[in-house]
Amino acid sequence: MVNDKAKRAGPPSDVLDHLIEVHTKNGTLDNLLDSGIGAVIEDQMDPGDPGDPGGPTDPEPPAQIAILGGSTAAEGWEAWTFDGQTLTPLGDINDGAGSSFAGRTGFIEYAGSLYFSAYDASGYELRSYDPATGEVALVAEINGSGSASPSDFIVYDDTLFFTAYDRASGYELRSYDAQTGVVSLVADIADGSSSSYPENLFAFDGKLFFSAEDPDAGLELFSYDPVAGVVLHDINQGTGWSAPQGFIEFDGKMFFSATGDGTGSELHSYDPATGEVSLVADIYAGNPGSSPQDFVVYDGKLFFTAYDPANGSELRYYDPADGSVSVAAELISGGGSSYPGNLMVFDEKLFFTAMDGATGLELRSYDATTNEVALIADIASGAEGSAPSGLQAHDGKLYFSATDPDTGRELYAYDPETGTVDAFDFLEGSDSSNAEVAGVLNGELLVYASVDPDGDGVADSAVFVSEGPITSVEDFARVDDPSGTFQPMTDPYLFDAGLIA
């Protein structure tokens, strides 16, 4: 095949550049492109690949790469990368068949590298993987000869924050600055070797919020910023615990559940304008409270699940227009509970799992335009239902895991255009593959599923990636290492492939 651009002749390159410059300044570039040398001008403005004579082009490089923990028979549980086609080990952090348990508390990208916890003779410590060099390094031996067990990673103020342990200060909030290479103790909330166990780290309003145990205040809300330092927000005064959790940003505030003075676990908000924490609604007066959870923003409202004796555990929403909390749908009337969960916005509707009086725990949708709840599919008839989980949108469909008595726990997909639900049986028969969506990498669906390819009755977990449109299990390819023994051990964490030199 001949490259069309190679056939075109015209004025010298410097003349073309001058013409383009003049006509651009005069606002007459369109006239030049419409002239007899317009095609040559287009070539000059977009020359393409001069080394390509018109033959087939190289495939597009992957935009993202996944890092995950995976196990093989020879090396145990170690860190791997996956570009959509090939699994690559990052090295044997804990030599031999011993496991480093890399990434068991998660991965995070910071300052051009990936950070995670892994184990070797130093214990569980903070490690880094530099995609540009391919090297894995020990960042710091925080706890001397023991394990620091770093976890709850978050990047805030151009710094990596996390919780970790040392014998002098216990489990506390720490930070790592890539510019200085220093790990610092942010605050020793529980003085000395006692631990405050910080968790639920969440960045909002230029601050880092988290929950931690103070010896005098109990398990409470804290915030940190470089100017004010660590500040206690004592929601449940005294030594009572407010146990804040489920932080989410909505309507310019931070919402979460917490136990307040004289209330059980209820919906609260933090207002950055005042710096105050307020009770949003006392849905179930007294203890133990309504226990709001599964927060998601939909239709300009904050949806969540909560309980009260009159309505049971049902889907509710907070409307910032009037500050009210309402029941969105009471699937089981008279105080019975539908136990909604797995809330996710898809196809301009709110999808969730719940039961009603006629069907068990199944996938449903709530439409804000009609205020109606629809049953997507009764996959497993009966009181228990199919218990869908792991909802993931991909290529216009909603994928999830569910259990059918005849096929076991497998992968399903809901198509909103046709209203149909299709099953993907990775392990044929009634045995369960426990297939679950691990994520979407470079436009393809990643699935973890247990399969038995040799038919010996022993199913092992494996990684599968879709290859284009998905219509059956045959549209997934199994990904393995050369030994054929790779098993995924953590969720994948996706990072920009441009970090690799």
Backbone hydrogen bonds, N-H to C=O, Kabsch-Sander energy under -0.5 kcal/mol:
donor,donor_aa,acceptor,acceptor_aa,energy
3,N,53,P,-1.1
6,A,3,N,-0.9
7,K,3,N,-0.7
7,K,4,D,-1.1
8,R,4,D,-0.7
8,R,5,K,-0.6
16,L,12,P,-2.2
17,D,13,S,-2.4
18,H,14,D,-1.8
19,L,15,V,-2.4
20,I,16,L,-2.6
21,E,17,D,-2.3
22,V,18,H,-2.5
23,H,19,L,-2.6
24,T,20,I,-2.0
25,K,21,E,-2.1
26,N,22,V,-2.1
27,G,23,H,-0.7
27,G,24,T,-0.7
28,T,23,H,-2.4
29,L,23,H,-0.7
32,L,28,T,-1.6
33,L,29,L,-2.3
34,D,30,D,-1.5
35,S,32,L,-1.1
38,G,35,S,-1.7
41,I,37,I,-2.3
42,E,38,G,-2.4
43,D,39,A,-2.0
44,Q,40,V,-2.1
45,M,41,I,-2.3
46,D,42,E,-2.1
52,D,49,D,-2.0
65,I,495,F,-2.5
66,A,82,F,-2.8
67,I,493,Y,-2.4
68,L,80,W,-2.4
70,G,78,E,-2.9
71,S,487,Q,-3.0
72,T,76,G,-1.5
76,G,72,T,-2.1
78,E,70,G,-3.1
78,E,76,G,-0.6
80,W,68,L,-2.8
81,T,88,T,-2.5
82,F,66,A,-2.5
83,D,86,T,-1.3
88,T,81,T,-2.9
90,L,79,A,-2.6
93,I,91,G,-1.2
95,D,93,I,-0.7
98,G,95,D,-0.8
100,S,77,W,-2.6
101,F,77,W,-1.2
103,G,117,S,-2.1
104,R,101,F,-1.7
106,G,103,G,-1.9
108,I,115,Y,-1.5
110,Y,113,S,-2.9
113,S,110,Y,-1.8
114,L,129,Y,-2.6
115,Y,108,I,-3.0
116,F,127,R,-1.9
117,S,106,G,-0.5
118,A,125,E,-1.9
119,Y,100,S,-2.4
120,D,123,G,-1.0
123,G,120,D,-2.5
125,E,118,A,-2.4
125,E,123,G,-0.8
126,L,140,A,-0.7
127,R,116,F,-3.3
128,S,137,A,-2.3
129,Y,114,L,-2.8
130,D,135,E,-2.5
133,T,130,D,-0.8
134,G,130,D,-2.9
135,E,130,D,-0.7
137,A,128,S,-2.6
139,V,126,L,-2.4
139,V,137,A,-0.6
140,A,126,L,-0.9
142,I,140,A,-1.2
144,G,141,E,-1.1
146,G,143,N,-2.6
148,A,124,Y,-2.3
149,S,124,Y,-1.9
151,S,163,T,-1.9
154,I,161,F,-2.0
156,Y,154,I,-0.6
156,Y,159,T,-2.7
159,T,156,Y,-1.1
160,L,176,Y,-2.3
161,F,154,I,-3.2
161,F,159,T,-0.6
162,F,174,R,-2.2
163,T,151,S,-2.5
164,A,172,E,-1.9
165,Y,148,A,-2.2
166,D,170,G,-0.9
170,G,166,D,-2.6
172,E,164,A,-2.4
172,E,170,G,-0.7
173,L,187,A,-0.6
174,R,162,F,-3.3
175,S,184,S,-2.4
176,Y,160,L,-2.7
177,D,182,V,-2.0
178,A,176,Y,-0.6
181,G,177,D,-2.6
182,V,177,D,-0.8
184,S,175,S,-2.9
186,V,173,L,-2.3
186,V,184,S,-0.6
187,A,173,L,-1.0
189,I,187,A,-1.1
191,D,189,I,-0.9
194,S,191,D,-1.1
196,S,171,Y,-1.8
197,Y,171,Y,-1.4
199,E,211,S,-2.0
202,F,209,F,-2.5
204,F,207,K,-2.5
207,K,204,F,-1.8
208,L,224,Y,-2.7
209,F,202,F,-3.3
209,F,207,K,-0.6
210,F,222,F,-2.2
211,S,199,E,-2.6
212,A,220,E,-1.9
213,E,196,S,-3.0
214,D,212,A,-0.7
214,D,218,G,-2.6
218,G,214,D,-2.8
220,E,212,A,-2.6
220,E,218,G,-0.9
221,L,233,H,-1.0
222,F,210,F,-3.0
223,S,231,V,-2.2
224,Y,208,L,-1.7
225,D,229,G,-1.3
229,G,225,D,-2.7
231,V,223,S,-3.2
233,H,221,L,-3.2
234,D,232,L,-0.6
235,I,233,H,-1.4
237,Q,235,I,-0.9
240,G,237,Q,-0.8
242,S,219,L,-2.0
243,A,219,L,-2.0
245,Q,257,S,-1.7
248,I,255,F,-1.9
250,F,253,K,-2.7
253,K,250,F,-2.1
254,M,270,Y,-2.1
255,F,248,I,-3.1
255,F,253,K,-0.6
256,F,268,H,-2.1
257,S,245,Q,-2.4
258,A,266,E,-2.2
259,T,242,S,-2.5
260,G,258,A,-0.6
260,G,264,G,-1.0
261,D,235,I,-0.7
263,T,260,G,-1.4
264,G,286,G,-0.9
265,S,288,P,-2.3
266,E,258,A,-2.9
266,E,264,G,-0.6
267,L,281,A,-0.8
268,H,256,F,-3.2
269,S,278,S,-2.3
270,Y,254,M,-2.7
271,D,276,E,-2.4
274,T,271,D,-0.9
275,G,271,D,-2.9
276,E,271,D,-0.8
278,S,269,S,-2.8
280,V,267,L,-2.6
280,V,278,S,-0.5
281,A,267,L,-1.1
283,I,281,A,-1.2
290,S,265,S,-0.9
291,S,265,S,-2.1
293,Q,305,T,-1.7
296,V,303,F,-2.1
298,Y,301,K,-2.5
301,K,298,Y,-1.7
302,L,318,Y,-2.3
303,F,296,V,-3.0
303,F,301,K,-0.7
304,F,316,R,-2.2
305,T,293,Q,-2.5
306,A,314,E,-1.7
307,Y,290,S,-1.8
308,D,312,G,-0.8
312,G,308,D,-3.1
314,E,306,A,-2.2
314,E,312,G,-0.9
315,L,329,A,-0.9
316,R,304,F,-3.1
317,Y,326,S,-2.3
318,Y,302,L,-2.7
319,D,324,S,-2.6
322,D,319,D,-0.9
323,G,319,D,-2.0
324,S,319,D,-0.7
326,S,317,Y,-2.5
328,A,315,L,-2.2
328,A,326,S,-0.6
329,A,315,L,-1.3
331,L,329,A,-0.8
333,S,331,L,-0.5
335,G,310,A,-0.7
336,G,333,S,-0.8
338,S,313,S,-1.6
339,Y,313,S,-1.3
341,G,353,T,-1.7
344,M,351,F,-2.3
346,F,349,K,-2.6
349,K,346,F,-1.7
350,L,366,Y,-2.6
351,F,344,M,-3.5
351,F,349,K,-0.7
352,F,364,R,-2.3
353,T,341,G,-2.8
354,A,362,E,-2.1
355,M,338,S,-2.1
356,D,359,T,-2.1
357,G,331,L,-0.6
360,G,382,G,-0.9
361,L,384,E,-1.6
362,E,354,A,-2.6
362,E,360,G,-0.8
364,R,352,F,-3.1
365,S,374,A,-2.2
366,Y,350,L,-2.9
367,D,372,E,-2.3
368,A,366,Y,-0.6
370,T,367,D,-0.8
371,N,367,D,-2.3
372,E,367,D,-1.0
374,A,365,S,-2.7
376,I,363,L,-2.4
376,I,374,A,-0.5
377,A,363,L,-0.8
379,I,377,A,-1.2
381,S,379,I,-0.5
386,S,361,L,-0.8
387,A,361,L,-2.1
389,S,401,S,-1.7
392,Q,399,Y,-2.4
394,H,397,K,-2.7
397,K,394,H,-1.9
398,L,414,Y,-2.4
399,Y,392,Q,-3.3
399,Y,397,K,-0.6
400,F,412,Y,-2.1
401,S,389,S,-2.8
402,A,410,E,-2.1
403,T,386,S,-2.2
404,D,408,G,-2.0
407,T,404,D,-0.6
408,G,404,D,-2.9
410,E,402,A,-2.5
410,E,408,G,-0.7
411,L,424,F,-1.4
412,Y,400,F,-3.0
413,A,422,D,-2.2
414,Y,398,L,-2.8
415,D,420,T,-2.6
419,G,415,D,-2.7
420,T,415,D,-0.6
422,D,413,A,-2.5
424,F,411,L,-3.0
426,F,424,F,-1.1
428,E,426,F,-0.5
433,S,409,R,-1.1
434,N,409,R,-1.8
435,A,409,R,-0.8
436,E,448,Y,-2.3
438,A,446,L,-2.7
439,G,446,L,-1.2
441,L,444,E,-2.7
442,N,440,V,-0.5
444,E,441,L,-1.7
446,L,439,G,-3.1
447,V,464,F,-2.8
448,Y,436,E,-2.7
449,A,462,A,-2.1
450,S,433,S,-2.8
451,V,449,A,-0.5
451,V,460,D,-2.3
455,G,452,D,-1.2
459,A,457,G,-0.6
460,D,451,V,-2.3
462,A,449,A,-2.1
463,V,479,V,-0.8
464,F,447,V,-2.8
465,V,477,A,-2.3
466,S,445,L,-1.9
467,E,475,D,-2.3
471,T,469,P,-0.6
475,D,472,S,-1.7
476,F,473,V,-1.9
477,A,465,V,-2.8
479,V,463,V,-3.0
484,G,481,D,-1.8
487,Q,71,S,-2.0
489,M,69,G,-3.2
490,T,69,G,-1.4
493,Y,67,I,-2.4
495,F,65,I,-2.8
497,A,63,A,-2.2
499,L,496,D,-1.9
500,I,497,A,-1.8
